[in-house]
Amino acid sequence: MTSDYTEVFRDTEAVEKYETVTYAPDSYASRINDRQRDYLRALVRREYTANPPVHHDFACGTGRAVRALHGLVREAHGYDTSAEMMAKAAAVGSRAYWHTVAGNGPVPQPVAAGFPAIVTIFRLLLNVDESIRDRAMAFAAKVLPHRGSGLLVVENHGNAGSVRHLRARRHDGERWFAELAHADVEELMDRHGFEIVERRGFSMLTPSMHGNRVARLADAATRRLPGSDAYAVNVLYTARRVHA
């Protein structure tokens, strides 16, 4: 959550566009969001059978991850630098306690709400620098101090090993969008004491291919193949703390 992010999303028109245009029904982003929601709900049902978790959503934006887990968590807390984004989250029905955090400085302190917990960090890592990534992971480590504390789920919406990367090479090798490799995410998590236990891809397509019906059918088939997550554009990493 950089200062640029905060400035952009202090504009209520930008917030409205993010929620109603970027995530319009049947859009590229909303279809991925639907698949991620199904994954998150299945994950929580499978992993938290004895006790519903407390949900901490860092860089919560308009509360997509919060809404995804409605009814499956004991309580939810959203953390963001943009009060306007969180106001929109509440307005569209995301149910959580909202916490405005600074864009830099000390690692924000999570609400002490007990265990087990689940931490989600969506659409953040790709477009920020390493210090902000470290800050987000340090926050997650505070929420999840040991292996039994719960799970961390992190999104990379620009995998460097995807078809999207190949398109960049067609433009004289000039990278015209942000990318993050699986190895970069693994190294980041390892640095903060997390071990990836599952990696799942949610789209092999770029946004420009989304309107092509044949491409969408091929995407649906390819995503079922073992190892396809290595080449997906959008990937979720589920992790636990290494130490007991």
N, C-alpha and C positions, 0 to 999 in steps of 0.2 A: 504494500500500500504506500505508494510514493506520494510526494506532494502534488505531482501532476494529476494523479488519480483523484486525490481529494479535491483539487480545484475543479476538475472536469465535472465531478458528480456533486458539486454544490449547486450546479445548474439544474433546476427541476426539469427543464426540457430534455436535457441529456439523460436524466434518470428515467423519464417517461419513455423516451426512445429505446433505451436499453431494455425496459420491461415489455413494451408493446410492439416494438419493431424487431429487435434482435431476437426476442423470444416470442414472436408472434406464432399462433397455431400453425403447425405444419412447416415451420421454418427449419433450416439446418440445425440451428442451436436448440430449438425446442424438441426436435426428434431425438437428439443426443441426450438432452435432459430427461426425456421420458425413459430412455433405456437406463440411464444412471439411477433414476429414482427406483426403478424395479430392482436393480442390483443392490442398492442401499437397503431397501426394505427386506429383501431376501437375506442379506448379510446380517442385519440386526435380528431377524427372527431366528436365524441359525446360531448365532454366536452369543446371544443374550437370552438364553432360554429361562434362566432362573430369576433374573431381575432386570427390568428395563433400564437402559443406560440414561445418563445425563448427556445431552448433546451440546457440544461447544463448536460453533461454526465461526471460524476465523476468516476475516474478509468476507462477511456474510452477504454483502450487497443487498439485493432485494429479497433474499431469503429463500432461494430455490432449494437449497439443501435442507433448510429448516422445514419447508413444506413437504419435502420428500419423506420425512420421518414423522410427520404428524400421526399421533396415535400409538407410536411404538416406543416413545421415550418418556422418561419420568418428568423431565423438564428440558427446555432448550434455552441456550444463551447465544446471541449473535453479537459479534465484535466487528466494528468497522470504523474507518476514519471519517466516513461520510454519514452525517446525521440524516441527510436528505435520502440517501439510499435506504436507510433503516426505516425512515418514515414511510417510504413507499412499500417496503416489506410488510409493515404493519397494515397499510392500507389495502394491500391485495390479499390479506388474510393469513400471513405468516405469524404463527403464535410462538413468541419467545420473549425473553427479557433482553432488551437491547442495550449495548454498552459502546459508547464512543471511545475510541482509543487514539493515541497520538500516532502520527505517521513515522516517527523516528524516536530515538531515545531508548530508555530502558525497555526491556521486554514486558509487554502488558501482563498484568496479573489476572489470571482467570478467576472466575467466581468459584469459591470453595463450595461445591455442591455434592461432593461425595462420589463414590464409585459404585458400579462400573461407569465408564464414560466412553463416548465416541467423539473424536475430533474430526471435522471436515475442513479442508482447505481447497476451495475450488477457484479456478480462473485467477490465480494470483501468481504462482511461481514463474510462469512464462514471461511476463512483461515487467518484471522488477529485477533489480540487481541482486548480487549474491548476498549483500548484507541484509536486505529485506527478506530474502528466502531464509537466511539463518535465523532471523528474528521470528518468523512464523514457526519454524521448526522448534525453536527454543520455547515458544509459547506452548506448542503441542507437548513438549517434554515436561513442562510444568503440570499440565493437565494429567499426563500419563507417566507418572514417575517410575513405574515398574511394569513388568510383563503382564501381570494380572489386572492392571488398571483398566484396560480396554483397548480399543482399536483407533488407528489414525487412517483416514482416507484422503488422499491427495490427488488432485487432477493436474495432468499435463495436457493442455489442449493445442500443443504444437510439437509433437514428437519428431525429432530430427531424423528418424529412420523411416519416415512415412512417404507416401506418394507426394505429399506436399513438398517435401524436400527435393524430390526429383524435378518438380516444376521449377524450383529455384535455379537448378543447374542449367535449365534451358534459357535462362536470362543471363548468359555470359558468366555464370557462376556467382553472380551478385546475390547475396541473401537480402530479400526485400521484406522479410517478416521475421519475427522472433522464433527461435527453435530451442528445444531442450531435449537432450538425449536421455535415454533410459539410464545410461551410466552416470549422467549428471545427477539425476534424481536419487539413484542408489547411493552415490557418494554423499549427497546432502543428508540423506536419512541416516547413513552410517555415522556421519559426523556427530549426530545428535542422539545416537544410541538406539536407532530404530532398524528393524529388519523387515524387509518386504516379504509378506507371506502370500500375496496374490497380486497378479497384474492382469488387468482386463481392458481390452480395446473396445471402443464404442462406435467408431466409424473409420472406414478406410478411405472415405471420400473427402475431397475438398469442398468448400461451399459452392464453388462454381459448377460442380458435378451433381449437386443435390437435386436439381430439377430433372435430371435424366432418369427416366423410369428403369431402363436397362441397367444403368450404373447402380441404382438403388437396390435392384434385385441381386446383382452380383455382390454388392456390399453385404447384404444380409446373409448370403451363402458363405462368403469368405470369412465373416466374423465367427462362424461356427467351427472353423478349422483350427486344430491345435497349432499354437505358435503364431497365429495371426496378429496377436496383440503387439508383436515386435514391430509390425509395419502400420499399425493403426495411427491415424492422425490424432485422435483423442483417446487418452488412456487414464485409467484410475489405478493407483497403487494403494493397496491395503497393507498396513504394517503394524507391528507390535514393538514395544521396547525390548531390547535384548536381555537386559539383566532382570533377575527375579525381584 
